[in-house]
Amino acid sequence: MKKIFILIVISVLAFSCGQRIELDEGQWGTHADITSGGIVLFQWTLGSVTLAEGSVQGAKSESITLSTTVDVNTLTVTTKVKTGVDLTKAACYIYYNGVRIEPLNGAPVPGVVSDYSKLDFKYRIYSADKVYKDWSLKITQ
């Protein structure tokens, strides 16, 4: 009797785990845009970080972005950063609507400390319905 019960439970689990409906990501439309938040560049520094328990050695980030302009007509984002900052060890966060972002032509991966000293990069943003747009990022000081 125990073996029959176990067999029934395994059968029910095996047949109930399949996908019941298809997910239509296309219903969300063609949204592959960088939003008005644009791009924020920041730098990580090592040093003393104050916590409730006291000071510890750690890393903290500081925004180096002064302003960002998003032009949806030309698919261009222009970001002005603080003068004199070391862009060879910076990272960025890109605010976008879409399902995936892909760096093009050797552009740095967003969120990873990288070299942004070239000042001009391209990123491809994919929408849920598999359409993409290629955006330009221009950095000025």
Secondary structure, 3 states (H helix, E strand, C coil): CHHHHHHHHHHHHHHHCCCCCCCCHHHHCCCCEEEEEEEEEEEEEEEEEEECCEEEEEEEEEECEEEEEEECCCCEEEEEECCCCCHHHEEEEEEEECCEEEEECCCCCCCCCECCCCCEEEEEEECCCCCEEEEEEEEEC
